[in-house]
Amino acid sequence: ITCRKACAAVAPSDSAAAVVFDPVAGHLLFAEQFRFPTVEKGPGWLLELIAGNVDDGETPEAAIRSEMEEEIGYRAGHVETIATFYVSPGGTSERVWLYYVETTDEGRIAGGGGLASEGEDISVVAMTLEAARAALLSGRIADAKTIIGLQWLFFQRPDQED
């Protein structure tokens, strides 16, 4: 199969994302941030899993550990791979490495909020499992990786029932 010029132009880096759960407090941790491309057709502010690009030479697990510290101010404890998937294989080669991560208040090392140098303005949102399920079912959560991660959590891990 040959690739046209457009193929070379659409080669973003992969990214890593995580469903972050505090089993002691019984809540999930999310990042809420402004996403300019969604303004035309949606809310602008999205509730999302913690996520970020995987830099050259970096493993996806190392990337998600770093993103957790930057975005929500927590160190990752237990890390488990959920899946790796293409974001939109008809238009991009980007993949998302999706993880389940546990952390507790003992893993809190900073306030989070993202990196100002990267233009990030992130609010850390803690939600009970029940509230996250309601947000998923109501359509409040409109981000694909977050939908996939929460569906995995609620339908594949019976130990995470309300």
Residue, then its C-alpha position, 0 to 999 in steps of 0.5 A: i500500500t502506498c501512502r500519499k503526502a497526507c500520510a506523512a503529515v498525520a503522524p502525531s506522537d502516541s499518548a498515554a492515559a489513565v483511569v486513576f482510582d483511590p481505593v482508600a477514599g473510594h473516588l476517581l481522579f480526573a483532569e478538567q481542562f479547556r480544549f479549544p477544538t471542542v468549542e465549535k461543537g461542544p462545551g470547551w471544558l472537558l472532564e478527562l482521564i489524566a493523559g499526555n504525549v509519549d515523548d521520543g525515547e519514553t515508555p508509555e508507562a513512564a509518560i503516564r506516571s509523569e502526567m499524573e504528577e503534573e496534572i493532578g499532583y499524585r504519584a502512581g502506585h499500582v499500574e495495570t495496562i487496560a488497552t492500546f488503541y488507535v484514536s482515529p485510524g482513518g486519519t492518524s496513526e496516533r495510539v493511546w496507551l490506556y492504564y488503570v492506576e491506583t494511588t492514595d492521599e499518601g501519593r500526593i506530592a503537589g497540587g497538580g494543575g498542569l504545566a504553565s509552560e505548556g499552556e495547561d490550566i487543569s482543575v483536579v476533579a475527584m468523583t465517587l464511582e457513582a458520580a462518575r457512572a452518572a456522568l458517563l451515562s448522562g453524556r457529560i463525559a464526551d472524551a473517547k479515551t475517558i468513555i473507554g476507560l470508564q466502561w472498562l472500569f465499570f464493566q470489566r472489574p467487578d471489584q470496582e462496584d459501587 
